[in-house]
Amino acid sequence: MKRSESLTYLITHLNHGLQNELDSRLKRYQLDTKLWPVLFALWQEEGLSQTELSKRCDVANYTMTRLLDQLQVLGFITRHQEEDNRRAFQIFLTDPGKALESDLTLEAERVDELYLSQLSPIEQQNLMALLNKMNQ
């Protein structure tokens, strides 16, 4: 099989480039790409449990614990103990965590534009449709 015919190779290679580009932009905010999915999920819906957040971000629960610890030290999230389960916590953004949304979303959009600019508008739409279909 040729590299140009391997979905896993092509996606892995593309992902590496996207992550490096986003990571370099997030460093300006003392963040890295590991924290991006967590913040992105919380900007869409706060009050999620750690377990639900782990599922949405496709990471193990113990990994999510470390990511949340980092975000809490940075002052971007708080954990609130659930009333009916003393071992479960709901995760909320702090004001500084909410304030990051517009800047970080803009940085991610710039990365998207950089990579998508190689495609025509129709190709961009098709790519996004195909990726969404494959990720269902």
Accessible surface in RSA format (square Angstrom, percent):
REM  Atomic radii and reference values for relative SASA: ProtOr
REM  Chains: A
REM  Algorithm: Lee & Richards
REM  Probe-radius: 1.40
REM  Slices: 20
REM RES _ NUM      All-atoms   Total-Side   Main-Chain    Non-polar    All polar
REM                ABS   REL    ABS   REL    ABS   REL    ABS   REL    ABS   REL
RES MET A   1   192.21  99.5 103.18  68.3  89.03 212.0 105.51  89.7  86.70 114.9
RES LYS A   2   137.15  66.9 130.50  80.1   6.65  15.8  83.88  75.5  53.27  56.7
RES ARG A   3   166.04  69.7 158.29  80.7   7.75  18.4  48.78  66.7 117.26  71.1
RES SER A   4    82.91  70.1  61.43  82.0  21.48  49.5  47.83 101.8  35.09  49.2
RES GLU A   5   114.58  65.8  84.67  64.1  29.91  71.2  40.09  77.5  74.49  60.8
RES SER A   6    14.61  12.3  13.32  17.8   1.29   3.0   6.96  14.8   7.64  10.7
RES LEU A   7    98.17  54.7  89.58  64.1   8.59  21.6  91.80  64.5   6.38  17.2
RES THR A   8   104.16  74.1  98.78 100.1   5.38  12.8  82.15 110.3  22.01  33.3
RES TYR A   9    81.03  37.8  75.25  42.8   5.78  15.0  65.61  49.3  15.43  19.0
RES LEU A  10    82.34  45.9  78.02  55.8   4.31  10.8  78.32  55.0   4.02  10.8
RES ILE A  11    75.81  43.1  75.57  56.3   0.25   0.6  75.57  54.4   0.25   0.7
RES THR A  12    89.36  63.6  85.90  87.1   3.46   8.3  65.59  88.1  23.77  35.9
RES HIS A  13   113.51  62.0 106.25  73.9   7.26  18.6  68.44  70.5  45.07  52.4
RES LEU A  14    66.88  37.2  62.28  44.6   4.60  11.6  66.88  47.0   0.00   0.0
RES ASN A  15    68.82  47.5  67.79  65.5   1.03   2.5  11.27  27.1  57.54  55.6
RES HIS A  16   113.01  61.8 110.43  76.8   2.58   6.6  71.13  73.3  41.87  48.7
RES GLY A  17    19.73  24.3   0.00   N/A  19.73  24.3  18.16  49.8   1.57   3.5
RES LEU A  18    52.60  29.3  51.82  37.1   0.79   2.0  52.07  36.6   0.53   1.4
RES GLN A  19    86.43  48.3  85.16  62.2   1.27   3.0  16.21  34.5  70.22  53.3
RES ASN A  20    80.10  55.2  73.23  70.8   6.88  16.6  25.07  60.3  55.03  53.2
RES GLU A  21    48.64  27.9  45.50  34.4   3.14   7.5   3.82   7.4  44.81  36.6
RES LEU A  22    19.73  11.0  19.73  14.1   0.00   0.0  19.73  13.9   0.00   0.0
RES ASP A  23    31.39  22.0  31.39  31.2   0.00   0.0   6.05  14.2  25.34  25.3
RES SER A  24    59.35  50.1  48.70  65.0  10.64  24.5  41.90  89.2  17.44  24.4
RES ARG A  25    37.27  15.6  37.27  19.0   0.00   0.0   1.63   2.2  35.64  21.6
RES LEU A  26     1.23   0.7   1.23   0.9   0.00   0.0   1.23   0.9   0.00   0.0
RES LYS A  27   121.57  59.3 109.88  67.4  11.69  27.8  84.58  76.1  36.99  39.4
RES ARG A  28   150.56  63.2 119.31  60.8  31.25  74.4  61.79  84.4  88.77  53.8
RES TYR A  29    51.39  24.0  42.88  24.4   8.50  22.1  30.67  23.0  20.72  25.5
RES GLN A  30   136.22  76.2 113.67  83.1  22.55  53.7  58.45 124.4  77.77  59.0
RES LEU A  31     7.79   4.3   1.20   0.9   6.59  16.6   4.57   3.2   3.22   8.7
RES ASP A  32    31.94  22.4  31.87  31.7   0.07   0.2  11.93  28.1  20.02  20.0
RES THR A  33    24.84  17.7  18.69  18.9   6.14  14.6   3.71   5.0  21.13  31.9
RES LYS A  34   123.25  60.1 112.31  68.9  10.94  26.0  78.61  70.8  44.64  47.5
RES LEU A  35     4.28   2.4   4.28   3.1   0.00   0.0   4.28   3.0   0.00   0.0
RES TRP A  36    38.03  15.3  36.80  17.8   1.22   2.9  17.94   9.6  20.09  32.6
RES PRO A  37    50.75  37.0  44.66  40.7   6.09  22.1  48.67  40.2   2.08  12.9
RES VAL A  38     0.29   0.2   0.29   0.3   0.00   0.0   0.29   0.2   0.00   0.0
RES LEU A  39     0.76   0.4   0.76   0.5   0.00   0.0   0.76   0.5   0.00   0.0
RES PHE A  40    84.93  42.5  84.81  52.5   0.12   0.3  84.81  51.4   0.12   0.3
RES ALA A  41    10.84  10.0   7.84  12.1   3.00   6.8  10.64  15.0   0.20   0.5
RES LEU A  42     0.68   0.4   0.00   0.0   0.68   1.7   0.00   0.0   0.68   1.8
RES TRP A  43    33.86  13.6   5.12   2.5  28.73  67.5   7.75   4.1  26.11  42.4
RES GLN A  44   128.16  71.7  91.62  67.0  36.54  87.0  39.89  84.9  88.28  67.0
RES GLU A  45    81.71  46.9  75.23  56.9   6.48  15.4  30.25  58.5  51.46  42.0
RES GLU A  46    60.95  35.0  39.67  30.0  21.28  50.7  14.95  28.9  46.00  37.6
RES GLY A  47    15.88  19.6   0.00   N/A  15.88  19.6   5.63  15.4  10.25  22.9
RES LEU A  48    12.05   6.7   9.38   6.7   2.67   6.7  12.05   8.5   0.00   0.0
RES SER A  49    30.56  25.8  26.57  35.5   4.00   9.2  18.06  38.5  12.50  17.5
RES GLN A  50    30.80  17.2  29.91  21.9   0.89   2.1  10.65  22.7  20.15  15.3
RES THR A  51    70.87  50.4  70.31  71.3   0.56   1.3  45.92  61.7  24.95  37.7
RES GLU A  52    56.24  32.3  55.34  41.9   0.89   2.1  18.55  35.9  37.68  30.8
RES LEU A  53     0.00   0.0   0.00   0.0   0.00   0.0   0.00   0.0   0.00   0.0
RES SER A  54     7.14   6.0   6.57   8.8   0.57   1.3   6.67  14.2   0.48   0.7
RES LYS A  55   140.23  68.4 120.77  74.1  19.46  46.3  81.22  73.1  59.01  62.9
RES ARG A  56   113.85  47.8  78.41  40.0  35.45  84.4  38.30  52.3  75.55  45.8
RES CYS A  57    15.34  11.6   1.43   1.6  13.91  32.7   4.10  10.4  11.24  12.1
RES ASP A  58   131.14  91.9  98.41  97.9  32.73  77.4  37.21  87.6  93.93  93.7
RES VAL A  59    46.48  30.6  30.10  27.2  16.38  39.5  38.62  33.6   7.86  21.3
RES ALA A  60    45.40  41.7  26.83  41.4  18.57  42.3  37.91  53.4   7.49  19.8
RES ASN A  61    74.34  51.3  68.01  65.7   6.33  15.2  28.08  67.6  46.26  44.7
RES TYR A  62   153.47  71.7 144.98  82.5   8.49  22.1 105.70  79.4  47.77  58.9
RES THR A  63    35.78  25.5  35.78  36.3   0.00   0.0  26.57  35.7   9.22  13.9
RES MET A  64     0.00   0.0   0.00   0.0   0.00   0.0   0.00   0.0   0.00   0.0
RES THR A  65    53.08  37.8  53.08  53.8   0.00   0.0  43.76  58.8   9.33  14.1
RES ARG A  66   139.63  58.6 138.10  70.4   1.53   3.6  67.17  91.8  72.46  43.9
RES LEU A  67     9.44   5.3   9.44   6.8   0.00   0.0   9.44   6.6   0.00   0.0
RES LEU A  68     0.00   0.0   0.00   0.0   0.00   0.0   0.00   0.0   0.00   0.0
RES ASP A  69    61.41  43.0  59.11  58.8   2.30   5.4  25.27  59.5  36.14  36.0
RES GLN A  70    76.81  43.0  71.73  52.4   5.08  12.1  31.69  67.5  45.12  34.2
RES LEU A  71     0.00   0.0   0.00   0.0   0.00   0.0   0.00   0.0   0.00   0.0
RES GLN A  72    74.25  41.5  64.05  46.8  10.20  24.3  19.56  41.6  54.70  41.5
RES VAL A  73   133.71  88.0 102.11  92.4  31.60  76.2 109.79  95.4  23.92  64.9
RES LEU A  74    70.64  39.3  47.29  33.8  23.35  58.7  51.50  36.2  19.14  51.5
RES GLY A  75    30.65  37.8   0.00   N/A  30.65  37.8  28.08  77.1   2.57   5.8
RES PHE A  76    24.79  12.4  24.79  15.4   0.00   0.0  24.79  15.0   0.00   0.0
RES ILE A  77     2.29   1.3   0.00   0.0   2.29   5.5   0.00   0.0   2.29   6.2
RES THR A  78    49.27  35.0  49.27  50.0   0.00   0.0  45.83  61.6   3.45   5.2
RES ARG A  79    59.05  24.8  36.23  18.5  22.82  54.3  16.43  22.5  42.62  25.8
RES HIS A  80    92.34  50.5  88.51  61.5   3.83   9.8  58.57  60.4  33.77  39.3
RES GLN A  81    89.75  50.2  66.47  48.6  23.27  55.4  18.49  39.4  71.25  54.0
RES GLU A  82    39.08  22.4  34.92  26.4   4.16   9.9  10.30  19.9  28.78  23.5
RES GLU A  83   179.41 103.0 142.30 107.7  37.11  88.4  62.04 120.0 117.37  95.8
RES ASP A  84   134.80  94.4  94.58  94.1  40.22  95.1  49.51 116.5  85.29  85.1
RES ASN A  85    66.02  45.5  60.70  58.7   5.32  12.8  16.50  39.7  49.52  47.9
RES ARG A  86   189.26  79.5 179.36  91.4   9.90  23.6  67.69  92.5 121.57  73.7
RES ARG A  87   216.53  90.9 191.50  97.6  25.04  59.6  80.12 109.5 136.42  82.7
RES ALA A  88    22.84  21.0  16.39  25.3   6.45  14.7  22.84  32.2   0.00   0.0
RES PHE A  89    73.23  36.6  71.02  44.0   2.20   5.7  71.02  43.1   2.20   6.3
RES GLN A  90    63.39  35.4  63.39  46.3   0.00   0.0   0.97   2.1  62.42  47.3
RES ILE A  91     0.00   0.0   0.00   0.0   0.00   0.0   0.00   0.0   0.00   0.0
RES PHE A  92    63.58  31.8  63.58  39.4   0.00   0.0  63.58  38.5   0.00   0.0
RES LEU A  93    11.87   6.6   2.83   2.0   9.03  22.7   2.83   2.0   9.03  24.3
RES THR A  94    28.92  20.6  22.01  22.3   6.91  16.5  28.92  38.8   0.00   0.0
RES ASP A  95   111.48  78.1 102.91 102.4   8.56  20.2  33.31  78.4  78.17  78.0
RES PRO A  96    72.60  52.9  64.45  58.7   8.15  29.6  70.48  58.2   2.12  13.2
RES GLY A  97     0.00   0.0   0.00   N/A   0.00   0.0   0.00   0.0   0.00   0.0
RES LYS A  98    98.35  48.0  89.67  55.0   8.68  20.7  43.91  39.5  54.43  58.0
RES ALA A  99    72.40  66.6  48.06  74.2  24.34  55.4  61.09  86.0  11.31  30.0
RES LEU A 100    20.38  11.4  19.49  13.9   0.89   2.2  20.31  14.3   0.08   0.2
RES GLU A 101    74.33  42.7  74.33  56.2   0.00   0.0  13.23  25.6  61.10  49.9
RES SER A 102    81.89  69.2  67.93  90.7  13.96  32.2  55.64 118.5  26.25  36.8
RES ASP A 103    67.27  47.1  65.42  65.1   1.85   4.4   3.57   8.4  63.70  63.5
RES LEU A 104     0.38   0.2   0.38   0.3   0.00   0.0   0.38   0.3   0.00   0.0
RES THR A 105    39.32  28.0  39.32  39.9   0.00   0.0  36.92  49.6   2.40   3.6
RES LEU A 106    79.14  44.1  78.12  55.9   1.02   2.6  78.69  55.3   0.45   1.2
RES GLU A 107     7.55   4.3   7.55   5.7   0.00   0.0   0.27   0.5   7.28   5.9
RES ALA A 108    15.51  14.3  14.61  22.5   0.90   2.0  15.29  21.5   0.22   0.6
RES GLU A 109    81.68  46.9  80.68  61.0   1.00   2.4  28.04  54.2  53.64  43.8
RES ARG A 110   106.36  44.7 102.06  52.0   4.31  10.3  26.73  36.5  79.63  48.3
RES VAL A 111     5.07   3.3   5.07   4.6   0.00   0.0   5.07   4.4   0.00   0.0
RES ASP A 112    71.30  49.9  69.30  69.0   2.00   4.7  12.35  29.1  58.96  58.8
RES GLU A 113   112.08  64.3 107.89  81.6   4.19  10.0  46.44  89.8  65.64  53.6
RES LEU A 114    89.31  49.7  81.01  58.0   8.30  20.9  86.72  60.9   2.59   7.0
RES TYR A 115    59.03  27.6  52.34  29.8   6.69  17.4  32.54  24.5  26.49  32.7
RES LEU A 116    36.46  20.3  36.46  26.1   0.00   0.0  36.46  25.6   0.00   0.0
RES SER A 117    82.49  69.7  50.12  66.9  32.37  74.6  41.80  89.0  40.68  57.0
RES GLN A 118   137.63  77.0 100.83  73.7  36.79  87.6  45.52  96.9  92.11  69.9
RES LEU A 119    57.98  32.3  49.44  35.4   8.54  21.5  51.92  36.5   6.06  16.3
RES SER A 120    50.83  43.0  40.61  54.2  10.23  23.6  42.42  90.3   8.42  11.8
RES PRO A 121   101.35  73.9  99.23  90.5   2.12   7.7 100.61  83.1   0.73   4.5
RES ILE A 122   113.58  64.6 113.58  84.6   0.00   0.0 113.58  81.8   0.00   0.0
RES GLU A 123    86.40  49.6  83.08  62.9   3.32   7.9  29.42  56.9  56.97  46.5
RES GLN A 124    50.79  28.4  50.68  37.0   0.11   0.3   6.57  14.0  44.22  33.5
RES GLN A 125   119.98  67.1 111.00  81.1   8.97  21.4  41.80  89.0  78.18  59.3
RES ASN A 126    79.22  54.6  77.70  75.1   1.52   3.7  17.59  42.3  61.63  59.6
RES LEU A 127    56.79  31.6  54.73  39.2   2.06   5.2  56.28  39.5   0.51   1.4
RES MET A 128    92.42  47.9  92.42  61.2   0.00   0.0  86.03  73.1   6.39   8.5
RES ALA A 129    62.06  57.1  48.61  75.0  13.44  30.6  56.62  79.7   5.44  14.4
RES LEU A 130   102.56  57.1 102.42  73.3   0.14   0.4 102.56  72.0   0.00   0.0
RES LEU A 131    55.23  30.8  55.14  39.4   0.09   0.2  55.23  38.8   0.00   0.0
RES ASN A 132    92.42  63.7  88.20  85.2   4.22  10.2  23.64  56.9  68.79  66.5
RES LYS A 133   147.10  71.8 136.21  83.6  10.88  25.9  80.15  72.1  66.95  71.3
RES MET A 134   121.17  62.7  85.28  56.4  35.89  85.5  73.46  62.5  47.71  63.2
RES ASN A 135   121.78  84.0  89.67  86.7  32.11  77.3  25.74  62.0  96.04  92.8
RES GLN A 136   185.10 103.5 114.84  83.9  70.25 167.3  68.96 146.8 116.14  88.1
END  Absolute sums over single chains surface
CHAIN  1 A     9434.2       8142.5       1291.7       5159.5       4274.7
END  Absolute sums over all chains
TOTAL          9434.2       8142.5       1291.7       5159.5       4274.7
